[in-house]
Amino acid sequence: MGDVRALVEVVARALADDPSLVAVTEGQHRGVSVVEVFMGPGDLGRIIGRQGRTAQAVRTLAATVGEHDGRKVQVEFRDGQPPR
């Protein structure tokens, strides 16, 4: 598990009502690391926050950690469970 993925997962689990429903995946798309955060029902609003401030803070943290590793990172928030 990458540092970025671990960071995003810790933050998402801390914000979720039911941390067991949080799933984080990491993949590559056109040279950018894409971290997808899947939240349980009703928790998506908690991680996005008012006017998207919490989501932006998570994205900033992820980008900073990714920059330290020399890569670009994009964080996307999804409702539900990851596809299998």
VENTA-V136860 format. One record per pair of residues at least 12 apart in sequence whose ideal C-beta (glycine too) atoms are under 10 Angstrom apart, sorted by sequence separation. I is the first residue (numbers start at 0). J is the second residue. D is the distance in whole Angstrom. If there is no record, write none. Layout:
# VENTA-V136860
i,j,d
I,J,D
I,J,D
This chain:
# VENTA-V136860
i,j,d
9,21,10
11,23,7
23,35,7
24,36,8
60,72,10
61,73,8
62,74,8
8,21,7
10,23,10
22,35,8
23,36,5
24,37,8
61,74,5
7,21,10
8,22,9
9,23,9
22,36,8
23,37,7
58,72,8
60,74,9
8,23,4
21,36,7
22,37,4
23,38,10
58,73,8
59,74,9
7,23,6
8,24,10
21,37,7
22,38,8
58,74,5
6,23,10
8,25,10
20,37,8
21,38,6
22,39,9
57,74,6
58,75,9
5,23,8
7,25,9
20,38,7
21,39,7
36,54,9
58,76,9
4,23,6
20,39,3
55,74,10
57,76,8
3,23,10
4,24,8
5,25,10
18,38,10
19,39,8
20,40,8
54,74,8
4,25,4
15,36,10
17,38,9
18,39,9
20,41,10
21,42,8
36,57,8
54,75,10
3,25,7
14,36,10
16,38,9
17,39,5
20,42,7
54,76,6
0,23,9
11,34,10
15,38,6
16,39,7
17,40,9
34,57,9
53,76,10
1,25,6
12,36,10
14,38,9
15,39,7
16,40,9
17,41,9
18,42,9
34,58,9
0,25,8
11,36,5
16,41,7
17,42,7
21,46,9
36,61,10
51,76,10
8,34,9
10,36,9
11,37,9
12,38,10
15,41,9
16,42,6
7,34,5
11,38,7
15,42,5
34,61,6
4,32,9
6,34,9
7,35,9
8,36,8
14,42,7
15,43,10
46,74,10
3,32,7
7,36,6
16,45,7
32,61,9
47,76,6
4,34,6
15,45,7
46,76,6
1,32,7
3,34,6
4,35,10
11,42,8
14,45,5
15,46,7
34,65,9
4,36,10
14,46,5
44,76,10
1,34,8
13,46,10
14,47,10
32,65,6
43,76,6
11,45,9
14,48,9
31,65,9
42,76,10
43,77,8
44,78,9
11,46,6
43,78,5
10,46,8
32,68,9
42,78,8
43,79,9
41,78,9
32,70,5
33,71,10
34,72,6
35,73,9
36,74,7
37,75,10
38,76,7
40,78,7
7,46,10
14,53,7
31,70,8
32,71,7
33,72,8
34,73,7
35,74,8
36,75,7
37,76,8
38,77,7
39,78,9
40,79,8
30,70,8
31,71,5
32,72,5
33,73,5
34,74,5
35,75,5
36,76,5
37,77,5
38,78,6
39,79,8
30,71,7
31,72,7
32,73,7
33,74,8
34,75,7
35,76,8
36,77,7
37,78,8
38,79,8
39,80,8
29,71,10
31,73,5
32,74,9
33,75,7
34,76,10
35,77,6
37,79,6
38,80,9
10,53,9
14,57,9
27,70,9
37,80,6
37,81,5
28,73,8
36,81,10
37,82,9
10,56,9
11,57,8
35,81,7
10,57,6
25,72,9
35,82,10
25,74,10
7,57,6
10,60,7
6,57,9
7,58,9
10,61,9
23,74,9
24,75,10
7,60,8
24,77,9
6,60,6
7,61,6
6,61,6
22,77,9
3,60,9
4,61,9
6,63,9
7,64,9
22,79,9
24,81,5
3,61,5
6,64,6
22,80,6
23,81,9
24,82,9
2,61,9
3,62,9
5,64,9
6,65,10
20,79,9
22,81,5
3,63,9
4,64,10
20,80,8
3,64,5
2,64,5
3,65,5
1,64,9
2,65,8
3,66,10
11,74,10
1,65,9
3,67,9
10,74,10
2,67,8
3,68,8
7,72,9
11,76,9
2,68,7
6,72,10
1,68,8
3,70,8
7,74,6
4,72,9
6,74,10
1,70,9
3,72,5
7,76,10
4,74,10
1,72,9
3,74,8
